[in-house]
Amino acid sequence: MPQIFLDQLSSGKILVSDGATGTNLQKAGLEPGVPPEVWVIEQPQKIFELESSFVQAGSDIILTCTFGGTRLRLKDTSYANRVEEVNHKAVELARKAAEERNGVMVAGSMGPVGGLIKPYGPLTVEEILSAYGEQAKALTEAGVDLIVIETQFSLEEAQAAFAAARQAGDLPVVVSFSFDRGTRTMMGIKPSQVVRTFQPLGVAAIGANCGTTLDNLELIVKEYKELAADLPIWAKPNAGMPELNREGETIYNISPQEMGAAALRSIAAGARIVGGCCGNSPEHIAQIVACVKK
């Protein structure tokens, strides 16, 4: 159903994505350092329950548990040679959850491969393209409605991911960067560079996810909007900056109500798709839905 996402965008509706995968699975017992994709095979019910909770919270789009579902990202697990199986199963679980409410779309998540491109790191563009190609093919075959290339920080890596998605089929593609240096990525990429690079390629939407503060996210959305007024914008920030509590646990202090208000500010700045990244629970998403779909 790839056309459903484009139809929803062209209708002018505000769409709500889901919340965090990793931080919510850790609350459910996923050990630190264990890739969430391992649970796709070993604890599928846990993955389904999280996906379902976002559907019940009102998400229009849920992402598959495949952020790290490339061969390169899974190289230190027993699943490096089972990329197709992991991605297919993740789509199956998300689709099962999506069917609990009419119209919910499934997005195939593709995150960074976990290494830098030469000369900054050991990887070549060809290696990254191959890894993304394997994942994009599996996600497309399994029947996602769109592909979301997320938490990117390098133009070269994101371009390789986009090329892989295009080679796999004609699904709509969202490209979202993590501006973890305020309004720049760790590689110094600015929102203007994202627009100039991906708008001519026919990307369905550009976005920002993870990153730093809600205020910075709003600035990024505004910059996107000023440069590409007609291009849909995806905004999926963290629930604040991570902090350690007295027990040594990582926590995020932005409340569901604050995230709802932040979503409204993102929409006012130009976002068409809103949701939450790290620290955002189903309760956060339910509050975002309550605020933006009054």
C-alpha positions, 0 to 999 in steps of 0.5 A: 500500500505505498500510495497510502502515505502519499495520499495522506500527505497530499490530503493535508492531514497531520500525521502522528508517528510512534515513539521510541523503540530502544528505550521502551524495550529496555524498560521491558527488559532488553539488556543494555548493549543488546540490539533490539533486532535480536528480540525480533527473533527471540522475543517477538511478543515483546516487539509486537506488544510495543508496536501495538501500544503505539497503535492503541495510542493513536499513531498513524505510522509505526516503524519496524524494529529494524533500525540496526537491521543491516549486516554491518550493524548486526556483525557482532550478533548471531544474526549477521547472516540472517538479515532477510529473516530479521527484517521480514519478521519485524515487518510481520510483527508491525503489520500485525499490530497495524491491523488493529486499527484501520489506516495505520501505516508501517514504515521500514526503519533504516538507521546508521550502519554503525561505522564511518566512511573513509577517510574518517572510518573503515567503511567504503561507500560500496560496503554501505550501499551493499548493506543498505541494499540487502535491508531495503530489499528485505523491507520492500519484499515484506510489504512496508508502506514507506521507508524511513532512513533515520538518525542520519549524520552523514550526507554520503551515508544517507545518500547510499541508503536512499539509493538502496531504497530506490534500487529496491522499489518505488516506495516513498522514502523519508530521510531524517537526520539527527542534529546532535550538535544543536542545529548541525549533525556530528559531521557538521551537516546543516538543514540546508544541505539536507534540502539541497541534497534530497529534494531534487532526488524526489524524497517524500519528506525530510526530517529531524529525529533524536538530536538535542532540545525541543527548541533546537528541533523547532529551529531545524523545522523552521529552516527546512520550511523556509528552504523547501516550503512544499516538502513535507517535514518529519519531526520526531524529537527525544523527550528531552536530553538523557540524564542519569538518576540515582540508580544509574538509569538513563531517564528522559524528563519531558512529560507527555503533556510537554511533548504534546505542546512541543508537537503543536509548536513543530506543526506551527513551524511547518512539520506535517508528521510528528512523533517521538524518539528516545524516551517517548512512551506510548503515553507521550504519543497518546498526548501528542495525538490528543493535542494535534487531532482535537 
